[in-house]
């Protein structure tokens, strides 16, 4: 893999990570409700889910999912249902402004597990990776090494992008002056979760 080819992939995965989706929404809502430490746990969970997708693509299961309509549909509806559930929970969350106090209301391990599931139940992610990786793999060079390079690049880029989303979210939180404003923002994020679930439910394999 040449440097130019890697830089092209770097730009591609950066655009993918910057595109608002369930991961970005989960990171921002967690950062506002649970502060930086909660967001860190959430970002770590997202990367575990993303890494598992990358491994699945590397061993060929991603291609199987991309070809199996039944498997794709099952994972798609499972992911949509989970996002709807998250949206309802976010919508019903009480307004609270003290991030340090609120950070203790949900264990970070639970935030971590929730983020893992957010990424794992997104079939478009693994199908996208299954379609994208082969385009950047040179057939005359060691395959495993190239998959590792692409995989590590994807995870590192996503970590930095999610940190950016978390930082933006905590800056927004500083402007919230009343519990009513916080409750309204919770409902905005809850609605976004449900919106993404709707988009996921209507997704079709390319």
C-alpha positions, -999 to 999 in steps of 0.1 A, spaced: 0 0 0 15 33 -11 14 65 10 -9 82 -16 -33 53 -14 -33 54 24 -40 91 24 -69 86 1 -83 60 25 -76 84 55 -97 111 38 -125 85 30 -127 72 66 -126 108 80 -156 117 59 -174 86 71 -167 93 107 -177 130 104 -211 120 89 -236 123 118 -250 89 127 -259 69 157 -224 68 171 -220 106 170 -255 111 185 -247 86 213 -214 104 220 -229 138 222 -258 129 243 -236 109 267 -211 139 269 -239 163 278 -255 140 304 -225 123 319 -195 146 312 -161 138 297 -156 105 317 -189 91 305 -181 102 270 -147 85 272 -164 52 282 -189 56 253 -162 63 228 -143 33 239 -174 12 235 -179 25 200 -144 15 190 -149 -20 204 -180 -23 182 -162 -9 152 -131 -31 158 -154 -62 159 -169 -51 125 -134 -48 111 -124 -82 123 -156 -97 108 -148 -81 75 -112 -94 77 -123 -130 82 -149 -128 55 -181 -126 76 -187 -91 64 -190 -103 28 -214 -130 40 -236 -104 57 -235 -83 26 -248 -112 5 -273 -125 30 -306 -105 28 -320 -123 58 -290 -117 80 -289 -80 69 -326 -75 77 -324 -92 111 -295 -71 122 -310 -39 107 -343 -43 126 -325 -52 158 -304 -21 155 -334 1 147 -353 -12 177 -324 -6 200 -320 30 188 -357 36 193 -353 23 229 -324 46 234 -344 75 220 -373 68 244 -349 67 273 -333 99 263 -367 116 258 -378 106 292 -346 117 309 -350 144 335 -334 178 331 -302 181 351 -273 205 348 -246 193 372 -225 170 350 -203 160 378 -232 148 399 -251 133 369 -220 114 358 -225 90 387 -261 82 378 -251 56 352 -221 34 356 -194 39 329 -194 2 322 -231 5 312 -223 35 290 -195 14 274 -218 -16 268 -245 6 253 -220 22 229 -207 -13 218 -243 -23 209 -249 10 191 -221 1 166 -226 -36 166 -262 -34 155 -255 -11 126 -254 -34 95 -246 -5 71 -213 -1 89 -200 -36 83 -215 -37 48 -197 -4 40 -164 -17 54 -169 -50 34 -173 -29 2 -146 -4 10 -117 -24 22 -112 -44 -10 -109 -12 -29 -77 -3 -10 -62 -38 -7 -33 -44 -31 -37 -81 -42 1 -85 -47 9 -75 -11 4 -92 22 -34 -91 29 -33 -93 67 -9 -64 71 -30 -42 49 -62 -50 68 -45 -41 100 -33 -7 86 -68 1 73 -84 -11 105 -62 9 128 -66 40 107 -104 36 108 -104 33 146 -79 61 153 -98 85 130 -131 77 146 -116 82 181 -105 117 172 -138 126 155 -158 113 185 -136 133 209 -145 163 188 -182 156 190 -179 151 228 -161 184 232 -187 202 212 -214 187 232 -199 197 266 -195 232 253 -232 233 244 -240 220 279 -224 251 294 -250 273 278 -279 254 295 -292 275 324 -323 257 335 -335 221 339 -362 228 313 -335 236 287 -317 204 296 -349 184 293 -355 200 259 -321 190 247 -326 155 259 -357 153 239 -339 166 208 -313 139 211 -340 113 218 -358 124 186 -325 121 167 -320 85 180 -355 77 167 -348 95 134 -316 75 128 -336 43 137 -361 52 110 -333 58 85 -317 25 95 -350 7 91 -354 19 55 -318 11 46 -313 -13 17 -282 -32 7 -262 -15 -20 
